[in-house]
Amino acid sequence: MCAFAFSCGVILLYRLTVLPPPVWLLVFTLPTLLWFLPNHLRPFPLVRVFLFGLVLGVAWSGLWAYERLQERLPSGFEGQKTAIAGYVCDLPQTGSFDSIRFSFCVTRWYGHSLTPAPNNTLPKKLRLAWYGQPEGALPGHRLRLEVVLKQPHGTLNPEGFRYEDWLFRKGYRATGSVRSAQPDPSVTCSLQCQYHRFHIRLAQWVDGQFAAARHYPLIASLLIGNRGHLSSRHWEVLKATGTIHLVAISGLHLGLVALGAGFLARRLLLAVSTYSMSEGSVRIGVFLAVVLCCTLYALAAGFTVPTRRALVMVTVGGWLLLMARQVSTWYSIVVALGLVLLLDPFAPLDQGFWLSFGAVSVLVCVFAGRLGGTGWLAGLVLAQGAVFAGLWPILEGMGQGQPVAGLLANVLAIPWVSLVVMPTLIAGGLAVALFPGLSGLIIPAMDGVLGVIWSFLEWVAGIRWPDLGGTLPEIAGLALLVMLVITVPIRLFRAAGAVFVLAWVVLASGPSDTGNPRVSSPEVRIWDVGQGLSAMLRIGDKVVLYDTGPEVEGVFSAVESVLLPNLRALGIRRIDTLVISHADNDHSGGIGVLVDAYDIGRILTGEPEAVREKLERHTKDQKLKSVQVQSCAGGESLTSELSLYFWQANDGLTGNDASCVLTARHETSGIEWIFPGDISAATESLYLQARESTLAAKRPAELVMIAPHHGSKTSSSIAWVSALNPDKVVYTAGYRHRYGHPHPDITARYRAAGAEAFNTACSGALTMTITGDTIKIEETRNQSAFWISGPGQARDQCKIL
């Protein structure tokens, strides 16, 4: 009970938007003094135990979180060249633009008179990128670097991947780029430093021995957890087949090592000392051998968060099993959960934490209480079906789908990897380490066993599988029903449940409803896509999307990481009008992915030919034929309440000044929005002239403007600002981006006009709704977790607004 309550307390902390100060965390522990009262004075023993564990969990994780937040880069350091010394503390990986990306543990800061704020310390761990390094190699392990840093920051939207969450979870308290690097033997190499040096050398040895293998990226990933060699094609296949877990060293891999080590150790101990060792001594010897082998494998795999978590679970499970402890299976899971959170209080921020314990819990539910055994094939199918259904609600809650292909892929991939691939790789790796001359025989064997499974996964990924859609409550209900069908031994119930499940699958895989949820008044959402623009306007069941944000092919796409998760979370199934202001990448990135994913009524753009070219390169043929790409022109009513006006300077312009300008007016309240794309000052004057004949007679009650060209100094002229006199202005810019948007002169100009300013780099995504005749704006950052919006996390860049 206490371990479970402790785990609940640790998890509870990460639901808070404000982190309690350490003194309050200590005050919260005062009720636990009830633990030390005499028995006859202790009321409600179960409540007391639960309260003790819960408060202890909150305090434990809170103190760790507080300590991590105290590592803070002073704002004066941002954007300045800084000299540091330390060591590389993970495997460097090649990135886009000929870069090397790596973690760096700092042991010394040089040459700055600036000091951290009181009670703060300088960051100990950085995430760095060194551009212009096509060879992809660092000059050493202990280095002195000249870097340009900034505080942790990432795009912030209600749904989708949050880079800042990932940075906090990993302990990176600043990010930046390297300007120069040189070896520094004077850096003191602690035990942790020596381990990272060993792991890097091990990765280099694996590169040297197995780089010639056809499936070397998979070999490196499965042997030592080095996934840096996996290509985008690898990730596409693994994602499509739901088999990413196979290349993440976790419970499956350590479980196999534990089974193999336990089997061999027991045979060896029984053969060597049949009479001299008792059964209890043999069990202890086997347990120690299992823990030793699993620890060595975890160290070889980088001792990452999943491997550490799996090591704890294997150790707890092995102890209870080998020591023949007569306890419930759930007891071992709860103990493992408590130990994982005790050793790693940040684990709840990791999706793998929930999936690991979720999968184990599902398997325990299915197999722990069964009276009769199952054959290996039936057991495998049963386990895969239960895990597929059981984890589906968790994945849906995380904004991820559950690929149907995973049902088939995992049924064959898991036993093949477990029984064939992993033994071959481990035995082959050890053989090459002892006898290097055998590599010529070992590599073809590795390629052979990996080639079988990879060909199978590519085949499965190429099949056109149905998309099973549903709301989170529907999916959770289906998962519960599947678990009941598997576990309740009543034939009639199982038959009826199976029929219901099959009927739901048939209905869910049929043509999906293309209708959108209705909203009573206009809602405008401006997504945080970094240096770029994407906004959505909807009223009733009509949806207009303005621009799609930036994309770096093979690296990042705002459509995939921001738009798709957020549109799906809102229940959007159809986009009536997609406006692409112009074809620049920061406004039209990922358009092909969006067109493939959604039914789109039409596309309006200032550069039809360029947008059509993009679609031809990236969109499936059948989707391309069904969508119309039209020039930007004219005005219309989206509904009786909302009018849209599209304007473009002339057809001869290209680039920024070809932007399609959208003006939306809510006729009831008189509130107006202007989406001007990237037009320059010269084109702004043309828009003002055209506006005289369309909207000038209807002075808006309140005007919200998206700053042209992200607040560039080439836009937002004095005439533009004074003529329109906006009540609110929104800058859509990247945090400390190299272009320096918004320009200080422009922010000063809007400020002098009395406009209330917002910046997506500081506020995150903005949601605008109409209440009565006024507009209400919600900033995502104000509703975010404490490590994003907590005390001391205000963005200094926002002060210029």
VENNOR-V21539 format. One record per backbone hydrogen bond with DSSP energy under -1.0 kcal/mol. CO is the residue of the C=O (numbers start at 1). NH is the residue of the N-H. Records with the same first field share a line. If there is no record, write none. Layout:
BEGIN
CO=NH ; NH
END
This chain:
BEGIN
1=5
2=6
3=7
4=8
5=9
6=10
7=11
8=12
9=13
12=15
13=16
16=786
21=25
22=26
23=27
24=28
27=30
29=32
30=33
31=34
32=35
33=36
34=37
38=41
39=42
44=48
45=49
46=50
47=51
48=52
49=53
50=54
51=55
52=56
53=57
54=58
55=59
56=60
57=61
58=62
59=63
60=64
61=65
62=66
63=67
64=68
65=69
66=70
68=71
70=72 ; 121
74=77
77=80
82=147
83=110
84=145
85=107 ; 108
86=143
87=105
93=101
97=132
98=133
99=95
100=130
101=93
102=128
103=89
104=126
105=87
108=85
117=120
121=72
124=106
125=173
126=104
127=176
128=102
129=178
130=100
133=136
141=88
142=184
143=86
144=182
145=84
146=179 ; 180
147=82
148=177
149=79
150=175
156=765
162=166
163=167
164=168
165=169
166=170
167=172
174=127
175=150
176=129
177=148
180=146
182=144
184=187
190=194
191=195
192=196
193=197
194=198
195=199
196=200
197=201
198=202
199=203
200=204
201=205
202=206
203=207
204=208
205=209
206=210
207=211
210=213
213=216
215=219
216=220
217=221
218=222
219=223
220=224 ; 226
221=225
225=227
227=230
231=235
232=236
233=237
234=238
235=239
236=240
237=241
238=243
243=246
244=247
250=254
251=255
252=256
253=257
254=258
255=259
256=260
257=261
258=262
259=263
260=264
261=265
262=266
263=267
264=268
265=269
266=270
267=271
268=272
269=273
278=282
279=283
280=284
281=285
282=286
283=287
284=288
285=289
286=290
287=291
288=292
289=293
290=294
291=295
292=296
293=297
294=298
295=299
296=300
297=301
298=303
299=302
304=308
305=309
306=310
307=311
308=312
309=313
310=314
311=315
312=316
313=317
314=318
315=319
316=320
317=321
318=322
319=323
320=325
321=324
325=327
328=332
329=333
330=334
331=335
332=336
333=337
334=338
335=339
336=340
337=341
338=342
339=343
340=344
344=347
346=349
347=350
351=355
352=356
353=357
354=358
355=359
356=360
357=361
358=362
359=363
360=364
361=365
362=366
363=367
364=368
375=379
376=380
377=381
378=382
379=383
380=384
381=385
382=386
383=387
384=388
385=389
386=390
387=391
391=395
392=396
393=397
394=398
395=400
396=399
403=406
404=407
405=409
406=410
408=412
409=413
410=414
412=416
413=417
414=418
415=419
416=420 ; 421
417=422
420=424
421=425
422=426
423=427
424=428
425=429
426=430
427=431
428=432
429=433
430=434
431=435
435=438
436=439
438=441 ; 442
439=443
441=445
442=446
443=447
444=448
445=449
446=450
447=451
448=452
449=453
450=454
451=455
452=456
453=457
454=458
455=459
456=460
457=461
458=462
460=463
463=465
471=475
472=476
473=477
474=478
475=479
476=480
477=481
478=482
479=483
480=484
481=485
482=486
483=487
484=488
488=490
490=494
491=495
492=496
493=497
494=498
495=499
496=500
497=501
498=502
499=503
500=504
501=505
502=506
503=507
504=508
505=509
519=540
523=538
524=768
525=536
526=766
530=532
533=549
534=527
535=546
536=525
537=544
538=523
539=542
540=519
542=539
543=576 ; 577
544=537
545=579
546=535
549=589
550=558
552=555 ; 556
556=552
557=561
558=562 ; 563
559=564
562=566
563=567
564=568
565=569
566=570
567=572
568=571
575=601
577=545
578=604
579=547
580=606
581=660
584=587 ; 588
585=589
586=533
587=548
588=591
590=594
591=595
592=596
593=597
594=598
599=575
602=578
603=630
604=580
605=632
607=611
608=612
609=613
610=614
611=615
612=616
613=617
614=618
615=619
620=624
621=625
628=603
630=605
634=646
636=644
641=667
642=638 ; 639
643=665
644=636
645=663
647=661
655=658
656=659
661=647
662=675
663=645
664=673
665=643
666=670
670=701
671=666
672=704
673=664
674=706
675=662
676=679
677=709
680=684
681=685
683=687
684=688
685=689
686=690
687=691
688=692
691=694 ; 695 ; 696
695=698
702=672
703=727 ; 728
704=674
705=730
707=710
708=711
709=712
711=743
712=715
714=681
717=721
718=722
719=723
720=724
721=725
727=756
728=705
729=758
730=707
731=760
734=737
737=740
743=747
744=748
745=749
746=750
747=751
748=752
749=753
750=755
751=754
756=729
758=731
759=762 ; 763
760=764
763=781
765=780
766=526
767=778
768=524
769=776
771=774
774=771
776=769
778=767
779=782
780=783
781=784
785=788 ; 789
786=790
790=793
795=798
796=799
797=800
798=801
END
